[in-house]
Amino acid sequence: MDFIYTLITFVLILALLLLIIFSALMSKVYTGKSIRNKQYAPVAGTVFHQLFYYNRLHDYLTDLGKRHHTFRLLAPDQSELYTTDVQNIEHILRTSFSKYSKGETNVNIITDLFGQGIFAVDGVKWRKQRKFASHEFSTGVLRDFSCTIFRKTAAKLVKTVSEFAKAGTVFDVQDLLMRCALQSIFKVGFGVDLNCLEGSGEKEKTFIKAFDDSNALTYWRYVDPTWQLKRFLNVGSEASLKKSIRIIHDYVQNLISEKRDLSKMQHHTNEKEDILSRFLVESKKDPENMNDQYLMDIILNFILAGKDSTANTLSWFFYVVCKNPLVQERILQEIRGVFGSNYDKSSVEDFVETISDEILEKMHYLHAALSETLRLYPAVPVNGRCSEEDDILPDGNKLKKGDGVYYLSYAMGRMTHIWGDDAEDFRPERWLNRDGLFVPESPFKFIAFHAGPRICLGKDFAYRQMKILTIALLRFIRFKLADEKANVTYRTMFTLHINGGLHLRAVQRPD
């Protein structure tokens, strides 16, 4: 009896302690947030409410966005404002750019994974990386080098999918595209051949899994109030994150060491094609600051941009064109019309060699279909900044210093006040004028590539890579879903992965 009494007492004390902690936390969440002040955006809940909807988080935020174009979720130390208002987005990303930063909360959450890379820093560090990267992306050498890599990778990808088609095998196109994108970014970015599409590269597969798991586990921190305690104790999700980051860092550190050794052997070569080689040359001017850790951070940020953005977008692209077979056939007709006699080249290598910048510029419907995919399934579904001073948004809502401001890219694509009554429909034609020419939208309305001074430097590279891959694949392969009734949804993380992959069947087109 004494044991039972002691146990009951312990449980009651523990419950009381948890209640006190919870009450203190809720008091901190709701105190000083101007909840009833109509000058501030309406409160739709707390950041912890997202826990209940985590597996469908972006749809939950979309539902809230349909009720309030701008709303707040309360956090212990600040309000988190979410908006689908185009004027607000232009205000924070361009008009009042200097008033907004990554914010201490965001930096604390993402630094373990992204370090001091371009996505995680502001101020001088951001400007320095931005200036150098902007120069590199503008060079003709890098553009020509990347196009050569994209064409070679496309030919390998077509042959891989053709084998699945001949065997009648169901395959995961997202996994294939992830490996394809990683192979391209490593060759273009770091001058390394991975051969992921040839069935080898177990280290690379381990790296991809560790990177994707780190992406998801880091994003979990936004809704986990105990993540810092778990990191200190090295338990649960934080222990898993630490293990995955170690795998990533070991792999990248080995890459840097190999590139440094190779660079010493090729010191006589002035023309550096890949980005890492150019950074290594630059690092010799400032070895103290541009050390291996700095280079590692740059690499990880490039991988996030180069692998996830294109692979995720193309995965969703194949999903929507399988759901809309007429779109798939219209793209094929455009390929046939633009390529003319070159369309009849039966050799995959011969065909992809004819894909030039001039050809890509004529593919208006394909460009529209890819943009429509990004509108509905943006690579980064939520993004934002932090207010460095009190401010008033164009819609009249006030912000306090330290408040977060997030724009909902995924939700925006589904907003009728932005895209019309058919906002949730996949309709590439919305991007074309009467002559069938592509007409771009404001980057603050079509926010898939960010906007303002921090707009994505690799936007043109991403479109170029996606066009080359889709042209090559759709010329030789027809795609259909392995299971038309399967529920296709996303995995909640920084980028919009398809949860569990996208399983397709491929049918080879006749020559």
N, C-alpha and C positions, 0 to 999 in steps of 0.2 A: 504493500500500500504506500509506503514511504516513497518508493521509486516512482510509482504512478503519480503521486502528488507532486513530486519534484519535477517530473516530465511536464505535467500540466502547467505548473508554475512557469517553467522555462518557456513553453510555447506561448503562454499569455504575455510574458514579458517581451518575447521576441515580436509578437503581433503588435503589442503596444508601441514598441520601438519603431517598427516599420510604419505604423500609423502616424507617429510623430514625424518621421522623416518625410513621409508622403505629404502630410499636412504642411510641413515647412516648405517643401518643394512647390506645392500648389500655391501657397501664399506668395512665394517669390515669383511664380509665373504670372499671377494675376495682379500683383501690386505695382502701381506706378505705370500702367500701360494705357491710360486714358481710354478705357474700354467704352465708356458711355459718351465720349466726346465725338460728335459727328464730323469733326474736322479730320479725324483719322479714319482709315479704312475699317469696315466692319470686321468683327472678330468671328471667324468660322470655327474656332477650336484652338487646340494647342498643338505644338509639334509632336507631342506624344500620341495624339489621335492617329497619326500616320502609321503607328504600329499596327492598328487594327486593320488597316487597308494596305499593308506594305506590299503584298504580292500583286496588287492592282493599283499601286500608288498613283500612277500618272492618270488613270481613269478617275480615281477619287478626286484628284486636283482638278481634272477637267469638269467633273460634276459641280465642284465648288465654283469654278470659273464661269460656268454657265449661269449661276445664280448671282455672282458678283464679279464684274470684270476685274476688280481689284479687291483683295481681302487680306486678312491677317491670320496667322497662326502664332500663338504666343509661346515664347521660350523663356527660360528662367531669367536671363539677363537682358533680353531685348524682344522686340516684335519682329517676326519674319513676314514681310509683305510679299504677296504673290500677285502678279498682274498679267493680263492679256491685252492691256491697252497699248496700242502702237505708239501713241504720243509719250506715254510714260517710258517705254523702252528706249525711244530715241533720246529722251531726256537723260536717262542714266548712262547710256552707252556712248552718247556723243555730246549733246548740248552742255551737260554738266559733268563731263567725264572726270574732271579733276576732283570732284566732290565724292567720288566713289572708289572703293578699293576692294581687294579680295576679302578683307576683314579678318580679324583675329580668329573668329570661330572657324571659318573656312580653312585658313592656313593651318591651324592646329589639327584639323581633321585630315587634310590631304598631304601634309609634308612628309610623313613616313613613307608614302608611296612615290610622290612626285618631286620631293626635295625642293631644290631651288630652280626647277625648270620653268619654262615660260608660262605654263598654265597656273603656276602656284605663286608667282611673285608680282610685285608692282614696282613703281618708281624706277630708280636707276637700273636695277637688275633687269627689270622687264624691258626697258628701253634699249639696253645694251644687246640683249639677246634678240629683240625684235629687229633692231637695225641690221645686225649681222645676218639673221635669217632672211630678212626682206631682200637684202642684196643677193644672197645665194639663190633664192627662188626666182629672181629676175634674170639670172644668167642664161644665155642660150645653151651653154655647155650642159647645165643640169637638165634643162628642158629636153634637149636631144637625147641625152643619156637615159633619162627616165622613160621617154617614149620607146626607146629600143628595148628596155627592160620590160615595159608593159606589154609590148607585142610578143616578145619571147615567152613571157609568162602566160599570155592568153593562148598561144599555140599549145603549150604544155597542158593547160587547163582543158582545152577542147579535147585533146587526146585522152586525158584522164576520164572525162565525162563520157566520151565515146565508148570507152571500155565498159562503163556501167550500162550504157544503152545496149551494146551488143549482148551483154550477159543478162539483160532484163533485171538488173539489181537496183533495189531501192538504196539511195545514198543521202547523206546529210550535206546539203549544199552549203549550209552555214559553216560547217567544219572545214569543208573544202575551200571556201572563200577566205576563211580566216588564215589558213595555211598559205593560200595564194597571196593574200595581202601582206602577210608577214615576210614571205619570200621577196616580194617586191620592195617593201620598205627597207629590208636589210641590205638588199643590193644597191638600191638608190641612195639610202641614207648612210650605210656603213660599208659598202663595197664587199659584202659577204654573201657567198652563195650557200643557201640552206638546203636546197633540193627537197623541200617539204612535199612537193607534189609527186615525187618519185617513190614515195613510200618509206623513205628513210627519215632520219632526223628525230630520233626518240627524245633527245635533249630538247629539241625545239618544241615538241608536243608537251613535254613537261613544263617548259617555259611558258607556253601559251596558257596552259591550265593554271599555273601559278599567277600569271598576270591577270587573267580573267577573275580568278578567285579573289585576288587582292583588290581588284576594282570593286567587286560586289561587297566584300567585307569592309572596305574603307567607306563605301557609301552607307553601310548599315550604321555607322557612327552617328549619322545625322538624326537617327531616331532612338539611339541607345543611350540613355542617360548615365549608364554605368561603364561606358567604354574606357574612360581614363583609369578607373579603378581596376578593370580587367586587364588593361595594358600593364599597370603597375604590378599586378599579381601574376601576369602572364598566364591567364586562364581563358577558356572559352573561345569566342570569336577572335579575340586579340592574340591568343597563342597561335591560332591558325593563320592569322594575318602575318604575324612575325615570321612564321615558317615559310610562307609563300614569298614574302619580300626577300628573305635570305636567298631563296632559290633564284629569284630575279637578279639580285645584286651580284651573286656569284657568276651567273651567266654573262651579265653585261661587263663585269670587271675583267673576265677572261677575254671578251671581245676587244675591249680597249687595249689590253696588254698585247694581244696579237696584232692589232692595228699599229700600235706604237713600234713594235719590232719590224713590221713590214714597212712602215714609213722610213725607218732608219736605213733599211736595205734599198729603198727606192728614193733616197734623198735627192737624186739627180732629176727626178721627174717633177716638172713644174706644174703640169696640168692635172689637177685633182678633180675627179669626176664626182665622187660620193661626198656627202655632206660631212661625215665624221672626219674624213681626211682633211677637209678644209678647216674644220674646227681644231684639229691637231696642229695644223700649221699655225693657226691663230694663237693657240695656247702657248707656243714657244715665246710669244711676245710678252705673256703675263703668266708664267708658270705657277706663281703662288696662288693666284685666284682661279685660273682656269686649270685646276688639278683634275685628277681622275674622278673625284666625287662630283665635281661640276659637270664633267663630260657625261657621267652616268645619268645625272638628272636630265640633261638635254636629250639623251638617247631615249629614256623612258617616256618623256613627253612626246617625242617624235613617234614612238611606237603607238602610243594612245591615239595620236592624230592620224597616223598612216595606216594602221591596221584596223582599228575599230570603226572609223568613219566609213571607209569604203566597203569593208566586209559586211558590216551591219546593214548599210543602205542597200547593197546588192542582194542581200538575203531577203530583205523586205520587198525589194523590187521583184524578185522571182516569185515571191508569194503573191503579190498583187497581180502580176501578169498571168499567173496560173489561174487565179480567180477571175481574171478578165481575158480570156483567150483571144478575143477580137483585138485587144491592144497588142498582144504578142504577135499576131499576124500582121497588124498594121506596121509595127516596127520592122518586121521582115520585108514588107513591101517597100518601106523607105530605104532599107539596106539595098534591096535589088535595084531600085531606081537611082540611088546615089552612086553605087559602085559600077553600074553599067556592065560592060563586058568582063570586068574584073570579078564580078559576082560568080562567074562560072568557073573560076579557078578551083579545081578539086583538091589541091594540096592545101592543107591548113596553113603551112608556113608561107606559101606563095600568097595566099589570100591576106593574111595579117600584115604582110610586108607592104600591101597597098593601102593600109590605113594610115593616112597622113592627116596633118592638121587641117588641110583644106577639106578633106572628106568629113572630118569630125564637125567642122563648122556648118556643114550642110545638113547634119542630122538633127533637124529642129524637133521632130516629133519624139525622138529618143531622148533628147535633152529635156523636153517637157515631161516625159514619163518619169525620168529620174528625179526631176524637180518635184513632181507631184508625189513621188514616193517620199522624198525628204520632207515635204509639207506635212504629210500624215505620220511619218515615222522618222523624225529627226534623229540623227546620230546621238546628239546630247539632248535629252528630253526636258531637262530643267537646268537653267544656268542663272547666274546672278552676281550681284555685287553687295557691298556694305556701305552704308552712308557714313561719311567721315564728319559730317556736320548736320545740324537740323536743316531740313529742306521741305519744299512743297512741290509735289508732282503736278504735271499739267492737268490731271483730272481733279485737282483740288485737295487731294489727300496729303496730310502732313506726315513727315518722317522725323524721328528723333535720331540724334547721333548714335551710331552703333547698331541701328536697325538694319536688318538684311532686306534686300530687294531682289526678288527672283522673277524672271520671266519664264513662262510656261510654254516652251516650244511645242511640245506634244499637244497640249490643250489648245493652243492658238490655231493649229491646223483644223480643229473641229469647231471653231467658233463661227457662228453664222453672222455675227456683226463684223467679222473680218472678211470671210470668204463667201458669204451668201448662203442661201437656204440649202444648197447642195454641198456644204462644207465637208461633210463626212463621207462623201462619195469620191472614189478614185476616178478622176476625169482629167487626163492630160490636156485636153482641148482648152481648158481654162487658161493655159499659158500661151496659146497661139492666137495670132490676129487672123483676119479674114484671108490673108494670103498664105496662111500656114506657117508664118515665121514666128519664132520664139520671142516673147516679150517679157523681160525680167520684171520682178516686183521690187518694191523698196525692201532693203535688207532688214528694216525694222518691222516689216510685216512678215516677210519670209526670213525667219531668223535662224535658219538651220546652220549658217556659217558664222554666227555671231554678227556683230555690226560695229560701226564706229572705228576708233583707232585700233581696237583689238580684233578686228575682223580677221577671219582665218586666212593666213597667207597661202595655204595649200588648196584653196577652193578650186582654182583652175586645174591644178594637178589632179585633184580628186575627180572632177568631171572627166578629165582626159582619160584617166585610168579606168573609170567605170564605163565610159563609152567604148573604149577599145575591147574590154572584156565582154561586154554585152553584145557588141557587134559580132565578135568572133563566135561566141556561144550560140546566139540565135541564128546565125547563118547556117550552122551545121547541126544544131540540136533543137528539138521541140520539147518543152518541159510541161509536166503536169504533176499535181500533188499526188503523193502516194496514197493519202487518205483525205478525201474531200471533206469528211465530217470531223476531222481532227481539230481540236481547239488550239489555235496558234496564238500565243501571247508572248509577253516579254519577261525577261528576268530583271528585277529591279536592281539597277546599278548606275554608275555614271553614264554609261552608254547603253543604247537600246538593243541589247542582244535578244534574239528569239529564244525563249526558254525551251531547252531540250533539243534545239536545232530545228531545221526545216527539211523534212524528208520528201524527196522528189523521185519521180521516174523520168527517164530521158528516152526520147525516140530520135534516132538519127534521121536527118532529112536526106532525101535522095540527092545525088550529085546533079 
